[in-house]
Amino acid sequence: MLRRVLLFGSENEFLARRLPRYRFVKRAVRRFMPGEDLEDALRESSALSKTNKGTLLTLLGENVNEESESTEVVQSYLDTLTAVGDRSLDVEISVKLTQLGLDLDEGVAESNLRALVESSGKLDRLVWVDMESSAYIDRTLDLYRAVRADHANVGICLQTYLRRTPEDLETLLPLGAAVRLVKGAYAEPSDIAFPTKRDVDEAFFELACMLIDAPPAVRGAFGTHDVALMRRIQAAGEERGIDRDRLEFQMLYGIGVRDQDRLVADGYRVRVLISYGSAWFPWYMRRLAERPANLMFVLRKMFSA
Ligand SMILES: Cc1cc2nc3c(=O)[nH]c(=O)nc-3n(C[C@H](O)[C@H](O)[C@H](O)COP(=O)(O)OP(=O)(O)OC[C@H]3O[C@@H](n4cnc5c(N)ncnc54)[C@H](O)[C@@H]3O)c2cc1C
């Protein structure tokens, strides 16, 4: 119930305008992002690389209403890639197609994605395409396939709460796709998404095994903080004699830091997703919805100095 309220709040424009003005909200958000500026994110990427963790950078923001806004987003990512190249950082970018103009025109979103993939390719880095709410899945997959046909350095996120995902993964494996599994962060109806955590977790494990069993050309990544699930995936890798550094776990900045450290110490690959930018409200509400206990953290910040 609380999760649905928070997800509703994530789409509420009045709250999106008002709440970010409060200092206690800004202080609470700091736990999940090092700062609003690219420089903050790059500084943290550099610090994380010293602990053998790679980084994913994502500029916060979703659906754009004008083509010029999507051009600004692309330019911002191109600047990010220039900085990543100049500083030789182990950074990949993770982008939302609605931020690249998917609602305006699929052709615009495609050419924007191609520009980023080409620029990343020159640095030998991958671009990840995030998966958004269910209305966008078919368009996202179509666009991914079109760009993947020309460029190997593009990956896609799949959500394990969706009943359709096993079939989607089956069609992506022969392409040698890079696939990040996540449980899924949007409120979806039960006819298209599993309503229980147990089913979502079980689907995650089965899809993870499909990725582990795929040929080495496929890059699988597991975007989760669920320790029990990570342990099952690690055990599945061990059973099959897979080198640990072929298993990659991706987590959000500020969450599960001890687990990240343990994974690195045990020889697994870890990549931390850092968000930056000023449009953090809907994203932050989704983080709260993932773990309503975080609301206590916000409330403590509200009353602390
Ligand atoms: C790298 C990455 C990329 C992602 N990309 C997408 C995407 O493109 N599309 C999409 O729909 N979703 C995306 N997500 C979000 C994802 O769908 C889940 O909503 C999120 O990861 C929480 O699920 P979980 O697997 O951690 O498991 P859960 O079962 O939700 O959580 C397991 C445990 O992790 C901890 N935890 C989880 N979330 C939080 C939190 N916010 N704060 C504190 N502790 C927490 C808690 O201890 C919890 O008990 C992404 C997540 C990651 C890590």
The ligand as an ORCA input file, in Angstrom:
! r2SCAN-3c Opt
* xyz 0 1
  C      22.094     -0.851    -11.383
  C      20.586     -0.803    -11.324
  C      19.869     -0.379    -12.430
  C      18.483     -0.345    -12.393
  N      17.805     -0.017    -13.529
  C      16.459     -0.144    -13.543
  C      15.725      0.027    -14.755
  O      16.276      0.321    -15.824
  N      14.375     -0.145    -14.705
  C      13.702     -0.498    -13.551
  O      12.485     -0.683    -13.586
  N      14.388     -0.634    -12.396
  C      15.728     -0.479    -12.354
  N      16.403     -0.663    -11.174
  C      15.647     -0.782     -9.893
  C      15.186     -2.225     -9.641
  O      14.138     -2.555    -10.524
  C      14.674     -2.422     -8.193
  O      13.571     -1.588     -7.988
  C      15.724     -2.131     -7.124
  O      16.966     -2.613     -7.499
  C      15.314     -2.801     -5.780
  O      15.238     -4.178     -5.919
  P      16.291     -5.226     -5.316
  O      16.667     -6.170     -6.397
  O      17.404     -4.539     -4.641
  O      15.452     -6.133     -4.326
  P      14.495     -5.828     -3.106
  O      13.890     -7.153     -2.770
  O      13.593     -4.685     -3.405
  O      15.498     -5.402     -1.985
  C      16.426     -6.308     -1.414
  C      17.109     -5.608     -0.250
  O      17.931     -4.557     -0.784
  C      17.866     -3.421      0.041
  N      17.316     -2.299     -0.749
  C      16.683     -2.362     -1.935
  N      16.345     -1.131     -2.361
  C      16.760     -0.287     -1.398
  C      16.698      1.112     -1.234
  N      16.120      1.898     -2.157
  N      17.233      1.642     -0.112
  C      17.827      0.880      0.818
  N      17.918     -0.453      0.709
  C      17.400     -1.019     -0.366
  C      16.972     -3.758      1.197
  O      17.768     -4.202      2.261
  C      16.139     -4.914      0.703
  O      15.737     -5.747      1.740
  C      17.789     -0.707    -11.193
  C      18.511     -1.134    -10.085
  C      19.882     -1.193    -10.133
  C      20.629     -1.680     -8.910
*
